[in-house]
Amino acid sequence: DYPVKVKGLSVGKVGVTSSSAYGEVFNLKHLQDFNGHYDVGGAGTRGVTVGAGKSGTLMTNQAGVIVRISSTQQGVSVNATGGGVDMQLK
């Protein structure tokens, strides 16, 4: 587990004052490849299997790293705002 600083995510449900999320990382060959700007549904996410019944926002960065972010609360969605998401290991 690594703590990550994230910019550009929104939590979508009225009345939610705080929430948490978790992410799964794919195609990470070198730890330093994780940091960067992630685009939602980028070309690198096509054909990626993340597990039966799993949902979330799939994003890819310039190094080909794919991240699936999901809320830890049932019924609460996690979405990228506008131009994607910036993520950096703390």
C-alpha positions as CSV (number, residue, x, y, z in Angstrom):
1,D,0.0,0.0,0.0
2,Y,1.2,3.5,-0.9
3,P,-0.4,6.8,0.0
4,V,-1.2,8.9,-3.1
5,K,-1.9,12.6,-3.6
6,V,-4.8,13.0,-6.1
7,K,-6.1,16.1,-7.8
8,G,-9.2,16.1,-10.0
9,L,-11.6,13.6,-8.5
10,S,-15.2,14.2,-7.4
11,V,-17.4,12.1,-5.2
12,G,-20.9,11.8,-6.6
13,K,-23.8,11.6,-4.1
14,V,-25.8,14.3,-2.5
15,G,-25.4,14.5,1.2
16,V,-21.9,12.9,1.3
17,T,-19.6,15.1,3.4
18,S,-16.6,12.8,3.3
19,S,-15.6,9.6,1.5
20,S,-12.6,7.5,0.8
21,A,-11.6,5.5,-2.3
22,Y,-9.1,2.8,-3.2
23,G,-7.3,2.0,-6.4
24,E,-5.9,-0.9,-8.2
25,V,-2.8,-0.4,-10.4
26,F,-2.0,-2.4,-13.6
27,N,1.0,-2.3,-16.0
28,L,3.3,-0.7,-13.4
29,K,6.8,-1.8,-14.3
30,H,8.7,0.9,-12.3
31,L,7.4,2.7,-9.2
32,Q,8.5,6.1,-10.7
33,D,6.1,5.5,-13.7
34,F,3.1,5.9,-11.4
35,N,3.4,9.7,-11.0
36,G,1.7,11.7,-13.7
37,H,-1.5,12.9,-15.4
38,Y,-4.2,10.2,-16.0
39,D,-6.8,10.4,-18.7
40,V,-10.1,8.7,-18.2
41,G,-10.8,5.7,-20.5
42,G,-7.5,6.2,-22.4
43,A,-6.6,3.8,-25.2
44,G,-4.5,1.7,-22.8
45,T,-7.5,0.7,-20.8
46,R,-9.3,-1.1,-23.6
47,G,-9.3,-4.9,-23.1
48,V,-8.2,-4.7,-19.4
49,T,-9.9,-7.2,-17.1
50,V,-10.1,-5.8,-13.6
51,G,-12.2,-8.7,-12.1
52,A,-15.7,-10.0,-12.1
53,G,-18.3,-7.6,-10.9
54,K,-15.8,-4.8,-10.3
55,S,-16.6,-1.2,-11.3
56,G,-14.8,2.0,-11.1
57,T,-13.1,4.7,-13.1
58,L,-10.4,3.4,-15.4
59,M,-7.6,5.9,-16.1
60,T,-4.2,5.6,-17.9
61,N,-1.1,7.8,-17.8
62,Q,1.7,8.7,-20.2
63,A,3.8,5.6,-19.1
64,G,0.9,3.2,-19.8
65,V,0.0,2.7,-16.1
66,I,-3.6,1.9,-15.6
67,V,-5.5,2.8,-12.4
68,R,-9.0,1.8,-11.4
69,I,-10.4,4.0,-8.6
70,S,-13.6,3.0,-6.7
71,S,-15.3,4.4,-3.7
72,T,-15.2,2.4,-0.4
73,Q,-18.9,3.3,0.2
74,Q,-21.6,1.4,-1.7
75,G,-23.7,3.7,-4.0
76,V,-21.1,6.5,-4.1
77,S,-19.3,7.0,-7.4
78,V,-15.8,8.4,-7.9
79,N,-15.4,10.4,-11.1
80,A,-12.6,12.4,-12.8
81,T,-13.4,16.1,-13.2
82,G,-12.8,17.9,-16.5
83,G,-9.4,17.2,-17.9
84,G,-8.3,14.0,-16.0
85,V,-6.6,13.3,-12.8
86,D,-3.1,14.1,-11.5
87,M,-1.6,11.5,-9.1
88,Q,1.7,11.4,-7.2
89,L,3.1,9.1,-4.6
90,K,3.5,10.8,-1.3
